[in-house]
Amino acid sequence: MDYAGRRQRLRASFGEAGISTLVVTTPSNVRYLTGFSGSNGSVVVGPDADRLCTDSRYFTQAEHECPDLTVIPTTTTVLEPAIQWAAADGLTPIGFEADHVTVHELERVAEHGLAHELRATVDLVRVLRAHKDDHERGFIARACAISDVALSRLLGDVRVGVTERELAARLSWLMRDEGADGDSFESIVAGGPHSAIPHHSPTDRPLQAGDFLKIDFGALYAGYHADETRTFVVGAPPAAWQVEIHELVAAAQRAGIAALRLDADVREVDAAARSVIRDAGYGEYFGHGLGHGVGLDIHEVPFLGANSSGNLSVGTPITVEPGVYLPGRGGVRIEDTLIVGPDDPVSLTTTTRELLVLG
């Protein structure tokens, strides 16, 4: 990982932002710029030199993960000492991440008489993170491969009577058994009418014959996330309405994937899939965006949505996840993590998208 190169590219945005130095406090941004994975750290990116700020719990870890950076020691917060160090060296104006720093933290900095030296910034690092290098794409591909294998092992455990919570716990264990560092997020295991809730938390409800079973999950590997969703039917042949909306969502996803092209407008990609669902009369039942970037965070730029902005570039990992959710009955989502290519996108998740009957 060329962390120094990333910080150098970040400096190129300082002029337009009106800053000389940026104090980065968002954990995933700190990791992107330094390799530091501790829970309490900030990085000071200055005009010429950079520093990592952390406390004594992480000194040894910092030496291992980012040996090229000198540590600014702290006992509590990592914002104040970082700003104080930059101000003392005359590295002003100092930018901070407005979407992460709290009002309380700013008030504490103001007590030191430094408020006039600060400038709010938004998304300077996240814009850089949209394009992934070969190492990052490799980690995401590995996370996706682990997810696919874990899901294939889980399918044999699905049966009438097993609970959502039991399946979620089993899936989490299987991902770790296949080499994951953890879960990308709390797995969504939703049976029957719960499958109509886009972000359902697993409960002790047992699966029943004829239920839809929606599983949205992903493995975490080397800090990078996978994201995948499949919908099944449990214990009985699918009803006609289940086949109808599953085929509809599958068609919408195919349309969205076909629109993933170099320089494609993210709104047009969303529209390509959304129009399929809308034209079939189910538009009101697809309320979320079509997809999002993945990386050190599970949701990253770019976002595919009617109100999003931007264009796709080669090498960007992104999800395509249309859904139809019928309240009280059930819902379908089909999601894959893909890499935008110069021609066709490449899907990193490969589990069949067919409507399988399990148990």
LINNORMO-V100573 format. One line per field, one symbol per residue. ss: DSSP state (2 for helix, 1 for strand, 0 for the rest). psi: psi as a letter, one per 30 degrees, with the letter a starting at -180 (. if undefined). A space follows every 50 residues. Layout:
ss: ???
psi: ???
This chain:
ss: 00222222222002222000111100222222220000001111100001 11111222222222200001111100000222222222000001111000 00222222220000222111100222222000022222222222222222 22222220000012222222222222200001100001111222220000 00000100000111111011100110011111110000022222222222 22222222000000122222222222222000222000001110000001 11110000001000001111001111000111101111100000011000 000000110
psi: kieeeeeeeefffeeefhlfkkjkfkeeeeeefffkglfjllkjjaeell lkkllffgeeeeeefiffkkkjklfclgeeeeeeeeeegghllklljfge kleeeeeeeffgggeffkkklkgeeeeefekkaeeeeeeeeeeeeeeeee eeeeeffklkfkleeeeeeeeeeeeefgglfakelkkjjjkbffffjeik kkagkkklkfkkjkjklllkkhfkklkkklklkkglkkleeeeefeeeee eeeeeeeffjlkgkkfeeeeeeeeeeeeffggefgjfllfalllbflfjl klkjlfgllllklkfkklljillkjjkfellkkkklklkklfcklkkfkg kkgljkkk.
